[in-house]
Amino acid sequence: MNKELMFEQRCKQLSTELETTRKTLIEQFYIDPLTSLPNLYKLRHYLENNSDFTFVIVNIDNFKLLNDFYGFLVGDFILESFAKTLKQRFDDAMIYRIAGDEFAIVKKEKMNFYTLKKYLNQLSLEMAHLKYAYAQTEIFVDCTFASSASSRYNDIFSKVNMALKYAKEERLKFWIYEDSMKLTQIYENNLIYATKVRKAIVDFSGIVPYFQPIIDNTTNKIVKFESLSRLIDEQGVIHAPNAFIPIAKTIKVYDIITKTIIKKSFDIFAKTPYDFSINLSFEDIMNDQMYSYIITMLEDSGMGERVTFELLESEKVDDFDKVIRFFTEIRRHGVKVAIDDFGSGFSNFSYIINLHPDFIKIDGSLIKCLDTDKNAQIVVETIVDFSKKLGIKTVAEFVHSSTILSTVQNLGIDYSQGYYIDEPSPKIIDEPLHPKG
């Protein structure tokens, strides 16, 4: 065999090997290694190059919880098992693993809204409470479905994802995106508002404290103020906490709000004789940097004995021991502790016994109808009686009329705050609007 022929054969062999390697690399690029399903890139390629299909996303409920509880090996086992379930159930469709705990089902036919609704309803029933056995452990898995009945295929991936997010938020088994829902506009508005919030908090410190007076029900005199957060945007518009705080937590700038309110409140009340209170969430207490910041502020200011930190009772507490340790440490600086919104959320009296608060702030939902609702009166009387026996002072929130003020005073509640006394203000008002009740 001459050299030219050998060279030609070698070139063909290398070309074949190169082509095989190229195909292998392309396959690997489009295949999920854990489940051996086509991946997101393969899915996007299909969606961009085809029409007349039905696209469904299925998401494993609480997968992070399962993964954290059982460990990543079991987590991988759940994903593999779920992928096998999908392949067996949908032999008439294409199955993809999009990412993490999300999978896609693509059927080569376009379903109208009612057919799709019937289809997803049947799927949610068939795939409820899936059971997988790992070693001697039985693991139950549920999932959520989402799809689109939009007449247009553009941005279908985003539309179905919006439907999935909506289903998750509303705790539904499935949801179908429709053009009439205007979810796209809602998402766009949310993004715009999130940008406004971020700029106000991060770029020009638009977080300011507003102060609402708290009066002694015996003397009708102001004894302290609660510092409440407000956001002022670039246009000078004032935003209430329930509007911007959830967004701030989502975009991870919430800690800046708490630090700003603490710093500005300490600076302002250093120039006044009044005590003051500041709200802390469970998220604040779990934040080690926030703990260090608070301790530093207390040490540098020497104002600990004038400060009350209020813990929102309505928030779920996952590690109550850490809450106790947190308040034990800050109490060394003379700080007082209050449970805010008591009577809402998961109220229980053991919460009071364990934390030993100085104040209990009775939730406004009980106070606002105290003059007409006998059941509310019974609950409030129980809270007041319990608190007095433990030596805890009580504060009535949402005192909005002279009748309510008289009622809380007659019930023996120690302090009051609310719009009848005075609204929150950026300035400290020395006298309440209605000091005589």
N, C-alpha and C positions, 0 to 999 in steps of 0.2 A: 504494500500500500504506500503510495507516494505521500510526501509531506503535505502537498496541497489538499489531498483528499482527507488526510487525518485532521488537518487544520479546519477544514470545512465541517467535518463531523463534530469536532470539539466545539466549534462555534454554535452548531445546532443544539448540542447538548446543554451548553451554557445558556442559550436562549430559552430552551425549554425549562431549565431549572429557574431561570430568572422569572419567567412567566408564572411558574408554579408558586414561587416565593411571593410574587406580586399579588396573585389571587389569594394566597394565604393571609397576607397582610391586610388586604381589603376585607376578607372575611372576618378577621379579628377586629378590624375597625368597626364593623357593623354588628358584631355579636357580643352580647353581655356574657362575660366569662363565668359568672356564678350560675346563671339559669340556662345558659345556651340559647336564650331567646334573642331575636333581633333587638337592637337597642334604639335609642332615641334618634341617632343619625339615620338609621334605616327607615324609621317611621317618618321623619321629616321628608326624606327623599320620596317616599310613597305619597304623602299628602300633597307635596308640591307638583307631582307628575300624574295625578289621577283625579277623577271626579266621580260622582255618583257612588259615594261610599257612606257608611255610618261609622263615626268615630266615637268610641266610648273610653273614658278613663276610669280605672278602678283603683282605689286606694285602700290599703290595709289600715283599719282603725287602731289607734293607740299603739302603733308598731314601736315607737321609741320607748314606751313604757315596757312593752314585752322584751325588747332588746336590752334595756337597762336592767330589768329584773332577772332575766334568765341568762344574760351574757350574749356576746356577739356570735358564738358558735351556734347557739340555739336560734339566734336571730337569722343567721344565714340559712339554717335548716327550715325555718318558717318561710323565708322567701323562696327557697327551692321547692318546697312542698306546695306553696301557693301557685307557683308557676306551673307545676305539673297539673294541679287542679284546673287551671285555666286552659291548658292545652287539651286536657281530656274533655272538658265541658264544651269548648268552642272548636270542635274539629272542622266547623264550617266557616271559621274566621281566622284572621291573622292575629297573633298575640305578640306583644312587644313588652320589654321591660324598659320603662322610661328612665327612672332613677329611683334609688332608695326603695321605698315601699309603694311606688306607683307603677301600674301596668296599663297597657292600652289594648283594646279590642277593636279590630277594624273588620267590618263586614262589607263585602263588595256589592252593596245595594244601599240605596238611599231610602231611609224610612221617614214617613211623615210624622208629625208630632204625636198623634194618637197611637200609631203603631209603635213608635219609639217608647212612649210612656208605658204601654202594655208590656213591651219587651223588658224594660228596666225594672218594672215592678215584679215581673216573674223572676228575673235574675236576683233581685234583692231577697226574694223568698227562698230561692234555691240555694243561695250561697250565704245564708245566715248561719252563724254558729258552726263554722267549719272546725272539725276536730282533727288535730295532728298529734301523734304519739312520739315523744322523744324519750328514749330509755323507758323509765317507768312513769314519765310525766305526761299527762294529757294537756294539750294547749288548745284553747278555743280562739278562733280568729273570726272577726267580722270585717266587713268592708263597705265602702261607700262608692256609688257610681255617679258619673256625670257624662252628659253628652250635649249635642247641639242640634236644634231644629231650625237653625238659621238658613235663610234662603241663599246666603252667600258663603262661599268656602274661604274667603280671605280671612286671615287671622283665626282660623277655626281652632287652632291649638290654644290660643289665648282665651277664646270664648268658652271652651270646655273647661279650662283651668279655672275660669271665673265661676262657672257653674259648680265645680267641685268645691271651691272655697266657700261658696254660699251654702252648699249642702252641709259642709262641715260646721260652719258657724251656726246654722239653724238646727243641727243634729238630725238631718234628714237622711234617709237611706239612699236617695238619688235626687238629682235635679237636672233639668234640661234648659239649656240656654235658648232664649228666644230674642229676636231683635227688639221686640216691644219692651223687654225688661230694662233696656238702657243701662245694663251693668257696665258697659264700656265707659259711659259718661260718668257713672258713679266712681269707677276706678280712677278716671282722669281727675275728677274733682278731689278725690282723696290724695292723689299724688301732689296736686297743686297745694292743698292744705298742709300736707306733710312738709313740703318745701318751705311754706310760709312759717310753719312752726319751727323748723330747724334754723332758719335764718334768724328768727326772733330770739331764739334761745342761745344759739352758738355765736352768731355774728355781732349782734348789738345788744345782748343782755336785756331782752324785752320782758323778762320775768320781774314782776314787782309784787311786794306784799301789800295786801289790803287788810285793814284791821277792824275787827268787829268787837265791840265792848261786851263784857260780861259783868252783870251787876250782882251785888249781894242782895238776896231777897228780903233780908231783914232791914237793911238801911236804904235800899234802892240806889246805892252809890256804885259807880264803876270801880271794880277792884282789879281787873286784868283785861287783856285783849287777846283775841285769837288771831294769829297771822294766817291769812288765806292767800293763795297764789292767784295771780292774774297774769295774762300774757297780752302785751301791747305790741301789735305788729307795726310794720313800716308805715302804714297809712294812719296809725294812731287808733286803730280799732281795738277795743278791749274784749278779750276772749275769756270765758269762764273755764274753770278747771275741767269740768266734765267734757268739754270740747277738745282741749289740747293735751291733757295728760295721757289718755289712752294712745294718742298718736305719738307722744314723746316716748312712751314705753316701747312702742313698736320700732321706732327708729333709734332707740337706745341712747336717748339724751335726757332721760328722766332724772338721773342722778344730779344733773346740772341744775334742775329746777329746785330740788331739795336743798342743795348747797347754797344756791342763790337766796332762797327764802331765809335760811338760817343766818347767813352772813348779813343780809340787809336788816333783818329783824334785830339781831344783836346790836348792830350799829345804831339803829333808831332808838331802841329801848335803853341804850346806855345813857341817853340824854333825858330820860323820863323816869318817874318814880314807880311806874306801873309794872306789875308782873305780866308775863306773856306766855302764850302756848303756841306750839308748832306741831303740825301733823307729820307723822311718820308712817309709811306703809311697811308691810312685812318685807317688801323688796328692799327698802332702805336698811332695815335691820339685818338682813342677810348679806348686805354689802360691807365687806371688811374695810374698804376705803372710806365708806361713809362713817363707819364707827370711829375710825381714826380721826376723821375730819371733825366730828362732833366733840370728841374728847379734847382735841386741840383747841377748839373754840371755847369750850368750858374752862380749860386751864388758862388760856390767854385772857379771857374776859373777866373771870371771877364772878360771873353772873349766874352761876348754877342754881342758887337758891331762888332766883326769880323766874326760872324757866320750868314750864310743864311740857313734856312731850306726849302727844296724844297718839295712841295706836288705834288704827281703824279696826273695830271689832268685827265689821262686816266682811273683812278679808279673811280668806282661808289661811290658817297657820299650819304649815307642814312640820315645822321643827319648833315646838313650843319651848323646849329646853333652851334653845338659843335665844329666844325672846326673853326668857327669864334672866339668862346670863347678861344679855345686853343691858337690860334695865337695872340689874344689880350693879353693874359697873358705873353707869352714868349717875346712879343715885349717890355714889361716893362723893360726887361734886355738888350734892344738895338738890339735884333735879327731882321734880315731882312727876308722877306718871298718871295719865288718864286713859281710860278706855273710851274711845269715841263711838258714836252711833250704837250704843248698847240698846238692845231690843230689836235689832235688825240682824240679818244674816243668820249665823249658826249660834245665836246666843245661848250660853249656858253659864250657870253660876260657878261651876268649877274653874272657869276661866278667871273669874274674879279672885277666887280663893288662892289660886296658884300665883297670880301676878301681884297681889296685894296693892292695887292702885290707890292713889290718893284721891282721885276723882272718877266718877262714872258720869258720862254725858249721855243722857237718855235720848234716844233717837227721835227725830222730829216726826216720824210717822206715827208715834204714840202721842206726842205732845200736841200736834196741830188740831186734833179732834178731841182733846181731853175733856172739854166742857160738854160734849154731847154723846160720847161713846163710853158706856159703862164698862165694857170689857177693857178698853184702854186704861180707864181709871184703876181697875183692879190690878192690871199688870204693873202700872207705874207705882201704885201703893206698895206692891210686893217688892219692887226694886228699891224703893226708898226705905222701907222697913228693914230689908236685908242689909242695905248699905249702912244704915245707922248703927245696927248691931255690930258691924265690923269696923265702925269708925271711919267710913268712907264718905266724902262729901259728894253731893249730886248736883248736876247741872242740867237744866231743861233747855233743849235746843228748839228752834223754830217757834219761839214765842211771838206770835203775830198779831195779838190783840190784847186789850186790857182785860177781857174775860179770861183768856188763857193765862195771863200773868197772875191774876187773882187766884185762879185755880191751882197753879203750881205752888204758889206761896202757901195756900191753905193745906196743900198736901205735905208741906214740910221740905220741899226741895230747896237746897241751899242757894243755888245761883241760877240765873237765867240769861239767855242771849237769844236774839231774834230780831226781825225787822221792826217789830213794835218798839223795841228799845233803841235800836239804831241799825242802819245798813252798814255793810263793810265799806270802808273808805280808805283812800291812800294816806289820809291824815289821821292823827290820833285826836279824837274828839273827847274833851274832858268831861262833858256832861251828856247823859243819854237824852234822847228826844222826849221820853215820858218817864222821868225819874220817880214820879209818885204812883205809877201803875194805874 
